[in-house]
Structure formats: structure tokens, C-alpha cells
Amino acid sequence: MTEDFMPLLGWDSIELWVGNAKQAAYFYERAMGFTRTAYAGPETGVRDRASYVLEQGDIRVVVTCALREESEITKHHAKHGDGVKDIALTVPDATEAYRQAVQRGARGVAEPQRAEDEFGSIETSAVATYGDTIHTFVNRGDYAGPFSRGTCRCRRTAAPAGASVSRTSTTSSATWSSAA
């Protein structure tokens, strides 16, 4: 039996770049039963984008829109419309996953990095896939905060009445807040 050269432990999250993140989050909450668990935007010190983290069971979706015309997000949305930008995968070692992928021909997008805050540390790296979509490798084994990936972190949003929020997690370069 051969050893898996790059073990994938599961899906971390899927990030959609959309024209209106608040409206998309509302749709996912009302039509599909997701719970909003984190937010990043002007109220949290993020000036170029607004993002909402939505969860349902083991599924985590991040919807992000641009707040500036010159943003990479705006250009992506003009070209593709609402769509997937990042499929993040949970791995035991983001540095090794990156090394293995690049060694086998993947184009590196973000070299391995570790970000730390009061909740612990998180390791990420990313490779290009098809079109403008990327795969981010995420190791959050040493992270106990709300949602964070890379240099961002968030605080949970208030859950709707009757909903329970039990996951801990992360995305994009942003500061996250419970104010949404």
C-alpha cells in the first residue's frame, strides 16, 4: 500500500466572490438555512471588502464583495459574476501540502505562512487551479478562535434565536467581528 503524499482531511470552506455579500448572506440564511457566524467589513476596520461566514453542519461558506472599484474582487466579479474564488481544504501540514502540489506541477499562489493571535496560530498556503479559482491549504490544528485564515481573524456574530453555533474557524486578509 502506498502512502498518501498529500493527505486531505476535508473541506475547510468555500469562498464566493459576489456583487452584494449582505444580500447573498441573507439568501443563504433564509433560503438554505445557513447560520451567519462571522463578519468582516468597515465596521471591523476592513476597508476594501465585506465578508460573511455562513455555516450549516460541517459546511462553511464565505461570501465576499468588494467595497472599492479598483479591487481584485470587483474585476473578478465583472468578468465572472457571482462565483467560487477559493476552495479551501483542511490539511495536517499546509507547508508540506504546498510543497507536494508545486513539486507535482501546481502553480503556487501564496507560499506557506503562519499567522498568530490570542487564539493560537493558523498555517495556510495556496495554489492555482482552473481559471481564476484557487485552492487554499489550511491547518487550523493550533487555532481556537472564531473564523480566521492567514492574517485575518474574526469574532462570532450573534446567532439567531434558537440557533446554536459550535464551530471554531477562519478567511481572507481581514479582521472579523460579531457586529453584523
Secondary structure by P-SEA (a helix, b strand, c coil): ccccccccccccbbbbbcccaaaaaaaaaaccccccccccccccccccbbbbbbbcccbbbbbbbbcccccaaaaaaaacccccccbbbbbccaaaaaaaaaaacccccccbbbbbcccbbbbbbbbbccccbbbbbbbccccccccccccbbbcccccccccccccccccccccccccc
